[in-house]
Amino acid sequence: MNANIGINVSKKKNIIKKTPESLLDQGNKSLESNKIDEAIETYKKLLLIDRNHIQSLSNIAYCYMLKEDYKNSKNYIFRAIKIKPDNEFLQFNLGNLYKKFGKLNLALRSYNNAIKINSNIPNFKFNKSYILLKKKLYKDGWALYDNRILAEYTNTDIYKIIKNNIYNKKLVPQNLKIIIVPEQGIGDQILFSSMYKEFIKLNPECKIVVDDRLLKIFKRSFKFKDFILESNLNKIFYYVKKKYLFIYAGSLGKFFRNNIIDFKNKPYLTDDKKISKKYQDILLKYNKKKYIGISWKSGSKSFLKKSFRLEDFSKLINNRDNRDIGFVNLQYGKVKQEINNFNSKNKNKIIDIQELDKFNNLDDLASLISNLDLVITVANINSNFASSLGTETWEIIHDDNEHFLYSKKQNRNCEWYDKLKIFYIKKNLNNTLSEIIKRLRNKF
């Protein structure tokens, strides 16, 4: 026993040679480099010097959350809260932990605690809005959702230009000189564009800022021409000078989606028929009875679990019942080598139309998707895109996905898209793929 004490004392003397500040900095650098275990080890060394070091306790809790170790994450954040129960950021972090693991009521309670301590931090209310929207408490959720603008957009170029002209009244805007500003991310831009026709009807003189890649699709789909390219900041500045008001696309929800019956979940984007004919002819050459689009990665840096390897889907692609199905690559990014490696090892080859730039040429991508019988994808642009175009879409997603679009209250369905079906991963991907294979057998 005494020998062990001697060893511990010796360890502590070695650690003391480093200051808490240097250890915290070292741990933070490991965390930033995604070296989670190394970060935890460093933070724990700091706790040997100061067992009540709040930042270390909080950071360890966050590391364990990334490792999906709910028990240890909760233990460390509780230790920190016991020391400083009135620290709003600890309460907020506890809410984030509960949100990640699907404990929505507990998350709501923690966010309320954080807001009660400090009501001036927009991110607290923004995250609370996500919980309310996941619970389908639309009015309450939308009432707080605008906090995302101050929480996430203040450093963007567009916000800096329009910040004094943002429409923030509770009344539905009608017949105003007003411009819709898109959300960050193509997926959310597509999602919230489902409300554009309703907005245009009330504000026929409005204008809409759009990502350059979506311009042709939106013009065709909404039969509307008054778009401003998102990249054209000078044009946006011009309309600020002309006293136009601006409203972010996600803020339309509080006017048009306050009840489940408000959702117009029918397809609302349309493909270019001439381009679609081109891809129809390309697919016909492969002589398959059915064609399924597939993508397996997300560009999201905030939620790495969205992504898999193509090899992880071999059970689905090579299933003997799927020999007459052509699996068509919809995955954007640098995946050519991954597809070549897969095709060299497997009988059922992935069809990859390499001349199609799936990230930049969204008009052609829309036409390809419109020729498919089904899309199977992780949570990325393809789930929003295919669903909004009217192609049946099966999305594979972990059941702790934080986006409000996915809620178990809808039992696999999505109120935004009637073509989207959600397959939650509970234990592992193979179990989910087995369920999909069974459903494919019944469908085709």
PyMOL commands that set and color helices and strands:
alter all, ss='L'
color gray80, all
select helices_A, chain A and resi 2-16+20-32+36-49+54-66+70-83+88-100+104-117+122-134+138-145+147-152+157-165+186-202+212-222+233-241+249-256+260-262+273-284+304-306+310-317+320-322+336-345+362-370+381-389+408-410+429-443
alter helices_A, ss='H'
color red, helices_A
select strands_A, chain A and resi 178-181+207-210+227-229+245-248+290-295+325-329+350-351+374-378+393-398+413-414+417-425
alter strands_A, ss='S'
color yellow, strands_A
deselect
rebuild
show_as cartoon
